[in-house]
Each structure stands twice: as structure tokens, then as C-alpha cells.
Amino acid sequence: MTTGKVVAEKPKQLEFEFTESHRYHLEQIKLATCDLLDRKYKAGVQAYKGTKLWTMPAARMVENAIEETIDQITYLLSLRQNIRIIMELANEGMNDDSVCATTSRENCRAIWYTITGLDK
């Protein structure tokens, strides 16, 4: 299997500092990816009775990939819809001065910030 690049690119000059936080974040993503890939691949082998993906005809593989892409779009659009609902609830909660528990407002503000990146 190849990485997809045939010609090596020139290394780009980094214009930012790659911090320890960046390294940690990248490592978490890599660990999660490896774990998820391992589980998904093994489950697929079981579900499809030991199929050997590398022997699948290219025409069938591209059709399967298109179906997976459509599923992904469906999930992403549904997730976006749910995030909008959460944003509305967080916005309502963080701006409701009648709520006595200030921590509730602060929690709503934290949810809002996490989803939107905006303070208010």
C-alpha cells in the first residue's frame, strides 16, 4: 500500500510553534484512529465471513465507497441539526437571567463556546 504521494513534496517552513499541546492532541487522534480502525476492520471481516477486501473488484469497491460516503453525509447533516438544537438550548440558558443557579448559566455558556467558539 502507498501513502498516495508519488513525488516527495518540499518540506514547508512552519510558521507556527508546534507545542506540547499539539503533540498531545495529535497522539490522542492517532491512538483513537488506530483503535477504531482495528475494531472496525475486524468486525467487517466477521460480518462478511472473512472477506479479503484487497481482492474486491475495483468497480464494486468504488460503489461501496460511494454508499459509505452517502452514509457519512447523512450522519454529518443529522449531527449538524442536533448541534443547532443544542446551541439554541445553550443560548437560551446562558442568557436567562431569571435562572437562580449561576453555574447553570456558566455551563450553558461553556457548551455554547465549545460548539461555536464564540463567547456570546
C-alpha positions, 0 to 999 in steps of 0.5 A: 500500500502507498501513502498516495504521494508519488513525488516527495513534496518540499518540506514547508517552513512552519510558521507556527510553534508546534507545542506540547499541546499539539503533540498531545492532541495529535497522539490522542487522534492517532491512538483513537484512529488506530483503535477504531480502525482495528475494531472496525476492520475486524468486525467487517471481516466477521460480518462478511465471513472473512472477506479479503477486501484487497481482492474486491473488484475495483468497480464494486469497491468504488460503489461501496465507497460511494454508499459509505460516503452517502452514509457519512453525509447523512450522519454529518447533516443529522449531527449538524441539526442536533448541534443547532438544537443544542446551541439554541438550548445553550443560548437560551440558558446562558442568557436567562437571567431569571435562572437562580443557579449561576453555574447553570448559566456558566455551563450553558455558556461553556457548551455554547463556546465549545460548539461555536467558539464564540463567547456570546 
